[in-house]
Each structure stands twice: as C-alpha cells, then as structure tokens.
Amino acid sequence: MTDALTGPVHVVAAGDHFVLPSLITRAVGDELRDRPHAVREVTLSWPLEPFGPVAEVREASDAEDELIEALTGAQVLVTQMGPVTERVLAACPQLRLVVVCRGGPVNVNLDAAKNRDVRVCFAPGRNAAATAEFTLGLLLAVLRRIPQAHDLLARQGSWEGAAYYTYERSGLELEDLPVGLVGYGAVGSRVARVLCAFGARVMVYDPYVHGDIHGLRVPSLEDLLRASRVITLHARLTDETRGLIGARELALLPRGAVVVNAARGPLLDEDALCDALEGGQVSAAALDTYAREPLPAGARLLGFADRVVLTPHLGGASRAVAEKAARIAAEEVGRWARGDRLAHCLT
C-alpha cells in the first residue's frame, strides 16, 4: 500500500508506433476519470528503428534527451521502450512511478529506481495469446512449406511449388506428430492446448510447472528431445536457459526434426542449428527471435531459405496486445494514484 496522491496526476505517455501514445492516454483517462490529471504524449521510434542497449539498460529506444525533456514536472511515466537510465532518473527527481508496457522492465535501471524511491511496474501476460498463435502459424508454415510455395507462385509466377506434393518433398501434418514443448508458461500452455486439438502427440518439459497439463509430462529435456519430431521453445531467458538448445541437444533429436523458436533468440545456438541444417539432422526451422537483432545481413540462417521460415520478432504484434498493454499499465497508474497495492511491481 502507498499513500493516496493528492492533487493532479501528471503522466508522460512515451509510446511508440506499436503501443501508441493515444492508447496510453485513453486508458489512463479511463482510470483517472474522477480526478484531475494531465497526459503528455511522446512518440518514440520503435519499431521503425530497432531497439538496443542504451547506456546501462537493455532493449530501449535511444531517446534519453527526449525523455528527460518530456518528463519535466511529471510524476508518472508509462512507456514500452523509453530508456529509464541512471541519467534519466537523476534528471527527473519528481518522477515517482514508471510503468513499462512489456513483460519485463529491461529498459529500466532497477537499482537506480529503487535508490530514488521510484516504483517500477510492468505488464505480464500481455502478449501470451498473440505469441502462442504466432508460434502455431510458424509451425504450420514450416511443416507444410507454405512460405516457399507462396514465394514461387506469387513472386515468381512459377508453379514449381507443386513439387511439394511429391512424397519426398511433402510436409508433415500435426495429427499424431510427436511435438515437444520446452517450457509450459503462459505461451507454452496455450500452444499445447491447441496442438492437442489438432491431434498432435504433445510432450512437455518444464521443471518449474506442476499439476495438470495438456499433453504428456516428460522428466528430462534429453527424454523430450529424443522423442520429438518437432520441438518448440517457450522457456524464459535466464542465465540457466541461455544456450539451452545447442549442438549436443540437437544431436539428440530424431534425424530430420524441425525446430521452432518464437520465445527468445539466445535460447538456441544458431551456429549449431545451421550445422544441423547443413548435415540434415534438422530438416527445417522456423524462427521469430534471434541471438542478435536485427538479424545481420550475412547471417548463416539466410542461406537456408528453402528450409527455414524467418520473421522479424513479430510474435507479439497484434492490436489486441497494444491495447491490453496500455490497459494493464493504466490500471497500475490508477492503483498508485489511489494508494492501492500495485499488482506487478518490482521496486
């Protein structure tokens, strides 16, 4: 619990071209409709310009000066990619609350915020449904060669994609297919439920999840890999899971297996995956996230266009996600203004 705020609430909505400042303003207005407030809107460059490290924070827009100027006199910042660095916090002593419209506040210096008594909140679960749906889209696309056939016909005017109807080149169907899920959180559990509806033989490895699941619980990652024709990654990125799937793990898969990753790029050793694609141990892969983003122009993965599906980190890109993120963030602003307990707070 905190003391209720007296007086007007001054908010900066530092949105971008996905979570629009206007969405934040509207959501904050709904939450604070019964009290005086003012919202100043700022539009940061993402995703038209990629995010990256800014000073000491990760995954932010390079806009420290812009943010400092906008925060003059504001107690609250709602943002997705704004760089809440030591420098920004030092320049804005009146700031009391930062709400990040993401699943984790990686663009905030949490130690500096705590030292200045700035509360930091985030928006967990905002993109779970969108990412699960996108994962399934990647899975269907890579199994049935949809992008490759589309490219031949729509871009090149060629009917050569009909060769995917030959036995040797035709794809796999989900019914009865052994699919292994590495991770069973908000995204993985949704993917498992839909795969079960398709009739896939779903197996799950997640040492942190207990209770009932959709599919068969497997006791070890090694057992899961040996039994799966397809694996799809849903684990959080931690020091423990970085490089979770490398050369050793890929070698445990049945030859010709398929790998899908719409979680976090560093879960997967991309060089090991390319080696496995070259040697035929992995027949195809579908990736939405990468160890380095944007994917470099000379990346080895680009040499497997006939067997990989690559998308530029779009798993969470739905309008519903942007609207939900703004709403979750605004609810935290409302709780803070009323002096209620914050729901998703790290400092």
LORO-273571 format. One record per atom (N, C-alpha, C): x, y, z; residue in one letter. Coordinates in steps of 0.05 Angstrom, whole numbers, padded with zeros to 5 digits, always signed. Example, Ala and Ser with C-alpha at 12.3 -4.5 7.8 and 13.67 -1.06 7.14 Angstrom:
2
+00264-00114+00156A;+00246-00090+00156A;+00264-00066+00156A;+00257-00045+00142S;+00273-00021+00143S;+00258+00001+00157S;
END
This chain:
347
+00017-00024+00000M;+00000+00000+00000M;+00017+00025+00000M;+00008+00046-00013T;+00021+00072-00013T;+00001+00093-00005T;+00011+00117+00002D;-00007+00139+00008D;-00020+00148-00018D;-00046+00154-00016A;-00061+00164-00039A;-00049+00191-00047A;-00047+00196-00074L;-00036+00221-00084L;-00057+00243-00081L;-00048+00266-00072T;-00065+00289-00072T;-00057+00308-00095T;-00076+00321-00106G;-00070+00339-00128G;-00071+00325-00155G;-00067+00340-00177P;-00068+00328-00204P;-00046+00307-00208P;-00051+00288-00225V;-00032+00268-00233V;-00021+00276-00260V;+00006+00280-00262H;+00019+00288-00287H;+00033+00263-00298H;+00025+00255-00322V;+00034+00230-00334V;+00047+00236-00361V;+00069+00222-00367V;+00081+00222-00394V;+00075+00195-00406V;+00062+00196-00429A;+00056+00171-00445A;+00077+00170-00467A;+00099+00157-00462A;+00121+00154-00481A;+00117+00128-00497A;+00098+00129-00515G;+00092+00106-00531G;+00110+00104-00555G;+00102+00089-00575D;+00117+00085-00599D;+00097+00079-00622D;+00107+00067-00643H;+00089+00062-00666H;+00073+00035-00663H;+00076+00022-00640F;+00060-00002-00634F;+00041+00005-00611F;+00052+00009-00587V;+00036+00018-00565V;+00034+00048-00567V;+00013+00057-00581L;+00011+00085-00588L;+00007+00103-00563L;+00019+00126-00563P;+00014+00144-00541P;-00016+00149-00536P;-00031+00150-00558S;-00060+00155-00555S;-00074+00132-00540S;-00065+00107-00544L;-00076+00085-00530L;-00071+00088-00500L;-00047+00096-00493I;-00040+00100-00464I;-00057+00123-00453I;-00059+00145-00467T;-00074+00168-00458T;-00103+00160-00453T;-00115+00146-00471R;-00143+00138-00468R;-00146+00119-00444R;-00128+00100-00441A;-00131+00081-00419A;-00126+00095-00392A;-00107+00113-00390V;-00102+00129-00366V;-00126+00146-00360V;-00137+00158-00380G;-00161+00175-00376G;-00184+00160-00365G;-00188+00135-00374D;-00209+00118-00362D;-00204+00112-00333D;-00179+00107-00326E;-00172+00101-00298E;-00174+00125-00280E;-00167+00148-00290L;-00166+00172-00273L;-00189+00192-00279L;-00211+00181-00289R;-00233+00198-00298R;-00245+00215-00276R;-00242+00206-00251D;-00254+00220-00228D;-00235+00239-00214D;-00211+00244-00225R;-00192+00262-00212R;-00177+00278-00233R;-00167+00301-00225P;-00152+00318-00245P;-00126+00303-00254P;-00121+00305-00279H;-00096+00293-00290H;-00090+00306-00316H;-00065+00303-00324A;-00056+00312-00350A;-00036+00292-00361A;-00038+00287-00387V;-00021+00268-00401V;-00006+00282-00423V;+00020+00279-00423R;+00037+00290-00444R;+00046+00266-00462R;+00041+00268-00487E;+00047+00246-00506E;+00074+00250-00519E;+00089+00228-00521V;+00115+00227-00536V;+00114+00202-00553V;+00123+00204-00578T;+00124+00180-00595T;+00153+00173-00600T;+00162+00150-00590L;+00189+00140-00595L;+00190+00125-00621L;+00214+00118-00630S;+00217+00109-00658S;+00211+00080-00663S;+00211+00063-00642W;+00208+00034-00646W;+00180+00029-00657W;+00176+00009-00675P;+00195-00010-00687P;+00207+00000-00713P;+00201+00025-00721L;+00213+00035-00746L;+00243+00037-00744L;+00253+00041-00720E;+00281+00039-00714E;+00285+00018-00693E;+00305+00000-00695P;+00308-00022-00676P;+00316-00012-00649P;+00307-00027-00628F;+00317-00021-00601F;+00344-00034-00597F;+00356-00027-00575G;+00382-00039-00568G;+00391-00029-00541G;+00416-00034-00533P;+00426-00024-00508P;+00428+00007-00509P;+00420+00019-00487V;+00423+00048-00484V;+00435+00053-00456V;+00459+00065-00456A;+00473+00068-00430A;+00474+00041-00417A;+00463+00039-00392E;+00465+00014-00377E;+00441-00004-00379E;+00421+00003-00395V;+00397-00013-00397V;+00396-00028-00424V;+00380-00049-00425R;+00378-00065-00450R;+00351-00059-00464R;+00351-00063-00490E;+00326-00063-00505E;+00310-00038-00501E;+00321-00015-00509A;+00308+00011-00506A;+00312+00027-00532A;+00295+00047-00535S;+00299+00067-00556S;+00320+00087-00547S;+00336+00096-00565D;+00358+00114-00558D;+00346+00143-00557D;+00334+00149-00534A;+00319+00174-00532A;+00320+00186-00504A;+00344+00185-00492E;+00347+00196-00464E;+00340+00225-00463E;+00351+00241-00481D;+00346+00270-00481D;+00316+00277-00485D;+00304+00263-00504E;+00276+00267-00509E;+00259+00260-00485E;+00266+00239-00471L;+00250+00230-00448L;+00254+00250-00425L;+00279+00259-00421I;+00284+00278-00399I;+00267+00304-00403I;+00267+00313-00427E;+00252+00338-00433E;+00222+00334-00428E;+00211+00311-00437A;+00183+00305-00434A;+00175+00302-00405A;+00193+00292-00388L;+00186+00285-00361L;+00187+00309-00342L;+00193+00333-00351T;+00194+00356-00334T;+00167+00360-00320T;+00168+00358-00293G;+00143+00362-00277G;+00125+00338-00275G;+00133+00315-00288A;+00115+00292-00287A;+00122+00273-00264A;+00101+00261-00252Q;+00106+00241-00231Q;+00105+00213-00242Q;+00093+00209-00265V;+00089+00182-00276V;+00098+00180-00305V;+00112+00158-00311L;+00120+00152-00338L;+00108+00125-00345L;+00093+00124-00368V;+00084+00099-00379V;+00097+00097-00406V;+00112+00075-00410T;+00127+00072-00435T;+00131+00042-00441T;+00139+00037-00466Q;+00147+00010-00473Q;+00177+00008-00478Q;+00188+00028-00492M;+00216+00027-00500M;+00233+00050-00489M;+00221+00068-00473G;+00235+00090-00463G;+00259+00082-00445G;+00282+00094-00449P;+00306+00086-00434P;+00307+00100-00406P;+00298+00085-00386V;+00298+00096-00359V;+00325+00090-00346V;+00344+00106-00352T;+00372+00102-00344T;+00378+00118-00319T;+00402+00113-00308E;+00411+00129-00285E;+00409+00159-00292E;+00418+00166-00316R;+00417+00194-00324R;+00389+00206-00325R;+00370+00191-00336V;+00343+00200-00338V;+00331+00203-00310V;+00335+00183-00293L;+00325+00185-00265L;+00337+00208-00250L;+00363+00213-00253A;+00376+00235-00239A;+00365+00262-00248A;+00357+00264-00274A;+00348+00289-00284A;+00318+00294-00278A;+00304+00274-00267C;+00275+00276-00263C;+00268+00269-00234C;+00276+00285-00214P;+00273+00277-00186P;+00244+00276-00177P;+00226+00288-00193Q;+00197+00287-00185Q;+00184+00261-00194Q;+00197+00245-00210L;+00186+00220-00220L;+00182+00200-00198L;+00158+00189-00195R;+00153+00170-00173R;+00144+00142-00183R;+00135+00140-00207L;+00124+00115-00218L;+00132+00112-00247L;+00143+00088-00253V;+00148+00081-00281V;+00133+00055-00287V;+00117+00055-00307V;+00102+00031-00315V;+00111+00024-00344V;+00122+00000-00347V;+00132-00010-00373V;+00111-00028-00385V;+00103-00023-00410C;+00082-00038-00423C;+00093-00064-00436C;+00109-00079-00420R;+00122-00103-00430R;+00122-00124-00408R;+00130-00148-00416G;+00130-00170-00396G;+00152-00167-00376G;+00172-00150-00380G;+00193-00145-00361G;+00205-00118-00366G;+00214-00103-00345P;+00224-00076-00348P;+00254-00075-00355P;+00262-00088-00377V;+00291-00090-00384V;+00302-00063-00392V;+00285-00043-00397N;+00293-00017-00405N;+00295+00002-00381N;+00294-00009-00357V;+00295+00007-00332V;+00319-00001-00315V;+00334+00018-00305N;+00355+00013-00286N;+00341+00010-00258N;+00336-00015-00251L;+00320-00020-00227L;+00335-00011-00201L;+00361-00015-00200D;+00375-00006-00176D;+00374+00024-00173D;+00377+00039-00195A;+00376+00068-00193A;+00347+00077-00186A;+00327+00063-00196A;+00300+00070-00190A;+00294+00065-00160A;+00303+00042-00150K;+00299+00036-00122K;+00313+00056-00104K;+00337+00064-00111N;+00352+00084-00095N;+00338+00111-00094N;+00322+00117-00114R;+00308+00142-00115R;+00278+00140-00107R;+00271+00116-00096D;+00244+00111-00087D;+00224+00114-00110D;+00232+00105-00134V;+00214+00104-00157V;+00203+00076-00160V;+00176+00073-00160R;+00164+00047-00164R;+00165+00040-00193R;+00170+00014-00199V;+00172+00005-00227V;+00153-00019-00230V;+00134-00016-00248C;+00115-00037-00254C;+00118-00046-00283C;+00106-00069-00289F;+00107-00080-00317F;+00080-00093-00323F;+00078-00105-00347A;+00052-00115-00357A;+00055-00144-00365A;+00056-00162-00346P;+00059-00191-00353P;+00035-00202-00368P;+00040-00220-00386G;+00019-00235-00400G;+00005-00220-00422G;+00015-00196-00428R;+00000-00180-00448R;+00000-00193-00476R;+00021-00208-00482N;+00024-00219-00510N;+00023-00249-00510N;+00014-00262-00489A;+00015-00291-00488A;-00002-00304-00511A;-00027-00294-00514A;-00044-00305-00535A;-00033-00300-00562A;-00023-00276-00567A;-00013-00269-00594A;+00012-00286-00600A;+00030-00289-00581T;+00054-00305-00587T;+00048-00334-00591T;+00029-00345-00576A;+00020-00372-00579A;+00009-00376-00607A;-00008-00358-00616E;-00020-00360-00643E;+00002-00359-00664E;+00021-00340-00660F;+00042-00337-00680F;+00060-00362-00681F;+00065-00374-00658T;+00081-00398-00657T;+00067-00420-00674T;+00041-00423-00670L;+00027-00443-00686L;+00027-00437-00716L;+00026-00410-00722G;+00029-00403-00750G;+00056-00410-00762G;+00077-00405-00747L;+00104-00413-00755L;+00105-00443-00759L;+00094-00458-00740L;+00095-00487-00741L;+00081-00498-00766L;+00057-00488-00771L;+00043-00497-00795L;+00057-00489-00821L;+00068-00464-00821A;+00082-00455-00844A;+00107-00472-00851A;+00122-00478-00830V;+00147-00493-00836V;+00141-00522-00842V;+00121-00534-00830L;+00115-00562-00835L;+00104-00566-00863L;+00088-00547-00873R;+00075-00550-00899R;+00087-00533-00921R;+00110-00521-00917R;+00125-00506-00937R;+00109-00483-00949R;+00092-00471-00933I;+00074-00450-00943I;+00089-00426-00953I;+00108-00414-00939P;+00122-00390-00949P;+00137-00396-00975P;+00150-00419-00976Q;+00166-00426-01000Q;+00148-00429-01025Q;+00125-00442-01021A;+00107-00446-01044A;+00095-00419-01052A;+00088-00402-01032H;+00078-00375-01038H;+00098-00359-01054H;+00123-00360-01046D;+00144-00344-01060D;+00146-00352-01089D;+00146-00378-01093L;+00149-00388-01121L;+00125-00379-01138L;+00101-00380-01128L;+00078-00374-01144L;+00072-00344-01145L;+00070-00332-01122A;+00061-00304-01122A;+00083-00284-01130A;+00108-00290-01123R;+00130-00272-01130R;+00144-00279-01157R;+00145-00304-01163Q;+00160-00313-01187Q;+00141-00323-01209Q;+00115-00326-01203G;+00097-00335-01223G;+00102-00364-01232G;+00114-00380-01214S;+00122-00407-01221S;+00104-00427-01207S;+00097-00448-01221W;+00082-00470-01209W;+00100-00492-01198W;+00126-00486-01195E;+00145-00506-01186E;+00139-00515-01158E;+00125-00499-01142G;+00118-00507-01115G;+00101-00532-01114G;+00089-00540-01137A;+00074-00565-01138A;+00092-00589-01131A;+00118-00585-01133A;+00137-00606-01126A;+00135-00614-01097A;+00123-00596-01081Y;+00119-00602-01052Y;+00097-00623-01049Y;+00084-00630-01071Y;+00064-00651-01069Y;+00077-00679-01074Y;+00102-00680-01082T;+00115-00706-01084T;+00120-00717-01056T;+00122-00743-01054Y;+00126-00756-01028Y;+00151-00746-01015Y;+00173-00744-01031E;+00199-00737-01019E;+00199-00709-01007E;+00183-00690-01018R;+00184-00662-01010R;+00159-00653-00995R;+00139-00670-00993S;+00115-00661-00979S;+00120-00659-00949S;+00104-00643-00936G;+00109-00637-00908G;+00095-00656-00889G;+00097-00649-00864L;+00086-00665-00842L;+00060-00653-00833L;+00042-00670-00823E;+00017-00659-00811E;+00018-00663-00781E;+00003-00646-00767L;+00004-00646-00738L;-00009-00670-00725L;-00029-00681-00738E;-00043-00704-00726E;-00023-00727-00722E;-00021-00737-00697D;-00004-00759-00689D;+00026-00752-00689D;+00033-00727-00695L;+00061-00719-00695L;+00071-00715-00667L;+00094-00726-00660P;+00106-00721-00633P;+00118-00693-00632P;+00106-00676-00616V;+00115-00648-00613V;+00123-00643-00585V;+00148-00634-00581G;+00158-00629-00554G;+00159-00599-00548G;+00148-00592-00525L;+00148-00564-00517L;+00168-00560-00494L;+00187-00542-00498V;+00206-00535-00478V;+00196-00510-00463V;+00183-00514-00441G;+00171-00492-00427G;+00140-00494-00429G;+00127-00488-00406Y;+00098-00491-00405Y;+00086-00467-00389Y;+00094-00443-00396G;+00083-00420-00383G;+00059-00410-00398G;+00055-00383-00397A;+00031-00372-00409A;+00028-00377-00439A;+00051-00378-00453V;+00051-00383-00481V;+00050-00413-00487V;+00069-00428-00474G;+00071-00457-00479G;+00045-00472-00473G;+00032-00464-00452S;+00007-00478-00445S;-00015-00473-00466S;-00016-00450-00477R;-00035-00444-00499R;-00028-00461-00524R;-00003-00461-00530V;+00005-00477-00554V;-00001-00506-00550V;+00004-00517-00526A;-00002-00545-00520A;-00032-00551-00524A;-00048-00533-00514R;-00077-00538-00515R;-00086-00540-00545R;-00077-00522-00561V;-00085-00522-00590V;-00073-00546-00604V;-00048-00553-00598L;-00036-00576-00611L;-00051-00602-00604L;-00061-00604-00579C;-00077-00627-00572C;-00103-00628-00588C;-00114-00605-00593A;-00139-00604-00610A;-00133-00613-00639A;-00109-00608-00649F;-00100-00618-00675F;-00095-00648-00675F;-00093-00659-00652G;-00087-00688-00650G;-00058-00695-00649G;-00041-00674-00644A;-00012-00680-00641A;-00007-00695-00615A;+00015-00709-00615R;+00024-00723-00590R;+00042-00704-00575R;+00030-00689-00557V;+00044-00667-00544V;+00059-00677-00519V;+00084-00669-00518M;+00101-00675-00494M;+00112-00649-00484M;+00115-00647-00457V;+00123-00622-00445V;+00146-00627-00425V;+00167-00610-00427Y;+00187-00609-00407Y;+00188-00582-00394Y;+00182-00580-00369D;+00184-00555-00353D;+00187-00562-00324D;+00211-00561-00312P;+00215-00570-00285P;+00202-00551-00264P;+00192-00528-00273Y;+00180-00509-00254Y;+00150-00509-00254Y;+00138-00525-00270V;+00109-00526-00272V;+00099-00553-00261V;+00079-00552-00243H;+00068-00575-00231H;+00038-00576-00235H;+00025-00598-00230G;-00004-00600-00234G;-00010-00610-00262G;-00036-00609-00269D;-00045-00619-00294D;-00035-00603-00318D;-00029-00616-00340I;-00020-00602-00364I;-00035-00615-00388I;-00034-00601-00411H;-00043-00613-00436H;-00020-00628-00448H;-00022-00654-00450G;-00001-00670-00461G;+00012-00687-00440G;+00035-00699-00448L;+00049-00717-00430L;+00073-00703-00418L;+00075-00703-00392R;+00098-00691-00379R;+00122-00710-00382R;+00145-00699-00390V;+00170-00714-00394V;+00190-00706-00373V;+00204-00725-00360P;+00220-00718-00337P;+00246-00703-00343P;+00256-00704-00367S;+00282-00691-00373S;+00281-00679-00401S;+00298-00659-00405L;+00300-00647-00432L;+00310-00668-00452L;+00329-00684-00443E;+00340-00705-00461E;+00319-00724-00471E;+00301-00733-00452D;+00280-00751-00460D;+00261-00738-00480D;+00255-00712-00475L;+00237-00698-00493L;+00249-00696-00521L;+00275-00689-00523L;+00287-00686-00549L;+00289-00712-00565L;+00295-00734-00551R;+00297-00760-00565R;+00270-00769-00576R;+00248-00759-00565A;+00222-00769-00573A;+00207-00750-00592A;+00218-00727-00598S;+00203-00706-00612S;+00211-00703-00641S;+00192-00704-00659R;+00198-00697-00687R;+00199-00667-00691R;+00186-00653-00673V;+00186-00624-00673V;+00190-00614-00645V;+00207-00594-00641I;+00208-00581-00615I;+00202-00551-00619I;+00188-00540-00599T;+00182-00511-00599T;+00189-00500-00572T;+00203-00477-00572L;+00215-00467-00547L;+00196-00445-00535L;+00193-00448-00508H;+00176-00429-00494H;+00188-00422-00467H;+00213-00427-00462A;+00225-00421-00436A;+00232-00392-00434A;+00234-00382-00409R;+00244-00355-00404R;+00274-00355-00409R;+00284-00332-00416L;+00313-00329-00419L;+00325-00321-00393L;+00341-00339-00382T;+00356-00334-00357T;+00385-00343-00361T;+00402-00339-00341D;+00429-00350-00343D;+00428-00380-00347D;+00409-00393-00335E;+00407-00422-00336E;+00398-00432-00364E;+00381-00416-00377T;+00369-00426-00403T;+00384-00414-00427T;+00402-00395-00424R;+00417-00385-00447R;+00433-00407-00460R;+00429-00411-00486G;+00442-00433-00500G;+00431-00460-00493G;+00406-00461-00484L;+00393-00486-00475L;+00394-00507-00497L;+00389-00499-00522I;+00389-00518-00544I;+00414-00512-00561I;+00434-00530-00558G;+00459-00527-00574G;+00464-00552-00590G;+00489-00556-00598A;+00496-00579-00615A;+00490-00605-00601A;+00496-00608-00576R;+00490-00633-00562R;+00460-00639-00562R;+00444-00619-00556E;+00415-00624-00555E;+00403-00630-00582E;+00412-00615-00602L;+00402-00620-00629L;+00409-00648-00639L;+00432-00658-00630A;+00440-00685-00638A;+00422-00707-00626A;+00408-00700-00604L;+00390-00720-00592L;+00364-00723-00607L;+00357-00703-00623L;+00332-00704-00638L;+00333-00727-00659L;+00310-00738-00666P;+00309-00757-00688P;+00318-00742-00714P;+00333-00756-00730R;+00343-00743-00755R;+00320-00732-00771R;+00324-00707-00781G;+00303-00694-00797G;+00283-00679-00781G;+00288-00674-00755A;+00269-00660-00738A;+00267-00631-00746A;+00246-00618-00734V;+00240-00590-00740V;+00242-00574-00714V;+00254-00549-00715V;+00257-00532-00692V;+00242-00506-00696V;+00227-00498-00675V;+00212-00473-00676V;+00219-00457-00652V;+00225-00431-00656N;+00231-00414-00633N;+00218-00386-00638N;+00197-00380-00622A;+00185-00354-00622A;+00187-00342-00593A;+00206-00353-00577A;+00209-00344-00550A;+00231-00323-00549A;+00255-00331-00541R;+00278-00313-00541R;+00301-00325-00556R;+00314-00309-00573G;+00334-00319-00591G;+00357-00333-00577G;+00368-00323-00555P;+00391-00336-00543P;+00385-00363-00530P;+00360-00372-00529L;+00355-00399-00520L;+00368-00420-00539L;+00372-00412-00564L;+00381-00430-00585L;+00408-00421-00596L;+00426-00440-00598D;+00452-00435-00610D;+00448-00436-00641D;+00449-00412-00653E;+00443-00410-00682E;+00464-00424-00699E;+00489-00422-00691D;+00510-00436-00707D;+00506-00466-00706D;+00499-00476-00683A;+00493-00505-00680A;+00469-00513-00697A;+00449-00496-00698L;+00426-00501-00714L;+00433-00502-00744L;+00450-00482-00753C;+00458-00482-00781C;+00474-00507-00788C;+00492-00515-00769D;+00507-00540-00774D;+00487-00564-00777D;+00467-00564-00760A;+00448-00586-00761A;+00431-00586-00786A;+00425-00562-00796L;+00411-00559-00822L;+00429-00568-00845L;+00454-00561-00844E;+00472-00569-00865E;+00476-00599-00866E;+00477-00612-00843G;+00481-00640-00842G;+00456-00657-00844G;+00432-00644-00843G;+00407-00659-00846G;+00396-00669-00819G;+00410-00664-00797Q;+00399-00672-00771Q;+00374-00658-00766Q;+00372-00632-00773V;+00348-00616-00772V;+00340-00611-00801V;+00315-00617-00808S;+00306-00614-00836S;+00295-00586-00841S;+00285-00573-00820A;+00273-00546-00824A;+00271-00532-00797A;+00268-00506-00799A;+00266-00490-00774A;+00249-00465-00780A;+00236-00456-00759A;+00220-00431-00761A;+00228-00414-00737A;+00238-00390-00742L;+00248-00372-00721L;+00235-00345-00723L;+00228-00334-00700D;+00219-00306-00698D;+00237-00289-00682D;+00256-00301-00667T;+00274-00287-00650T;+00302-00297-00654T;+00322-00280-00648Y;+00350-00286-00656Y;+00369-00277-00634Y;+00392-00289-00634A;+00412-00280-00614A;+00420-00251-00618A;+00420-00242-00643R;+00426-00214-00649R;+00404-00203-00666R;+00392-00181-00658E;+00370-00169-00673E;+00376-00140-00678E;+00372-00130-00703P;+00363-00144-00727P;+00383-00166-00735P;+00372-00186-00749L;+00389-00208-00759L;+00409-00196-00779L;+00435-00200-00775P;+00455-00188-00793P;+00452-00198-00822P;+00459-00181-00840A;+00456-00186-00869A;+00470-00212-00877A;+00493-00218-00865G;+00508-00242-00873G;+00503-00266-00855G;+00481-00266-00840A;+00476-00288-00822A;+00474-00315-00837A;+00485-00336-00825R;+00484-00362-00838R;+00456-00372-00843R;+00437-00365-00825L;+00410-00374-00828L;+00398-00366-00855L;+00407-00344-00866L;+00395-00334-00891L;+00403-00352-00914L;+00422-00370-00910G;+00429-00389-00931G;+00412-00413-00934G;+00391-00415-00917F;+00373-00438-00918F;+00345-00431-00925F;+00341-00412-00943A;+00315-00401-00949A;+00294-00422-00957A;+00304-00444-00969D;+00285-00465-00977D;+00276-00482-00954D;+00289-00480-00930R;+00281-00497-00908R;+00276-00483-00882R;+00278-00456-00882V;+00272-00442-00858V;+00251-00421-00863V;+00236-00414-00842V;+00217-00392-00841V;+00228-00372-00821V;+00233-00348-00830L;+00245-00328-00813L;+00227-00303-00812L;+00220-00294-00789T;+00204-00269-00786T;+00218-00251-00766T;+00214-00224-00768P;+00229-00205-00752P;+00217-00198-00725P;+00216-00218-00707H;+00206-00215-00680H;+00178-00203-00679H;+00159-00217-00692L;+00132-00207-00695L;+00112-00222-00677L;+00121-00240-00660G;+00103-00257-00645G;+00083-00242-00629G;+00091-00220-00617G;+00072-00204-00601G;+00059-00182-00615G;+00060-00181-00642A;+00050-00159-00657A;+00020-00162-00665A;+00003-00157-00646S;-00026-00155-00652S;-00037-00130-00639S;-00058-00119-00651R;-00070-00095-00640R;-00081-00100-00611R;-00090-00124-00607A;-00100-00131-00580A;-00078-00129-00559A;-00053-00136-00567V;-00031-00135-00548V;-00026-00106-00540V;-00025-00088-00560A;-00020-00060-00555A;-00042-00048-00536A;-00067-00055-00542E;-00089-00045-00526E;-00088-00056-00498E;-00082-00082-00496K;-00081-00095-00469K;-00058-00083-00453K;-00034-00079-00466A;-00012-00068-00451A;-00018-00040-00440A;-00030-00024-00456A;-00038+00003-00447A;-00058+00001-00424A;-00076-00017-00425R;-00096-00020-00404R;-00084-00030-00378R;-00066-00050-00380I;-00053-00060-00356I;-00036-00038-00342I;-00022-00023-00359A;-00006-00001-00348A;-00023+00020-00335A;-00045+00027-00348A;-00062+00048-00337A;-00074+00039-00310A;-00081+00013-00308E;-00091+00003-00283E;-00072+00007-00260E;-00046+00003-00266E;-00025+00008-00245E;-00024+00037-00238E;-00026+00055-00257V;-00027+00084-00251V;-00050+00090-00233V;-00074+00079-00239G;-00097+00083-00222G;-00092+00073-00194G;-00081+00049-00190R;-00075+00039-00164R;-00056+00058-00149R;-00036+00066-00162W;-00016+00084-00149W;-00029+00110-00140W;-00045+00122-00157A;-00058+00147-00151A;-00077+00144-00127A;-00090+00121-00125R;-00109+00117-00103R;-00095+00107-00077R;-00069+00100-00079G;-00055+00089-00056G;-00060+00060-00052G;-00070+00046-00073D;-00075+00017-00071D;-00049+00002-00076D;-00049-00024-00069R;-00026-00041-00074R;-00022-00045-00104R;+00002-00042-00113L;+00008-00045-00141L;+00009-00075-00148L;-00001-00083-00171A;-00005-00111-00178A;+00021-00124-00188A;+00037-00109-00204H;+00060-00120-00217H;+00084-00101-00213H;+00095-00101-00189C;+00115-00081-00182C;+00141-00095-00174C;+00164-00084-00183L;+00190-00095-00177L;+00206-00079-00158L;+00199-00053-00153T;+00214-00037-00134T;+00196-00023-00115T;
END
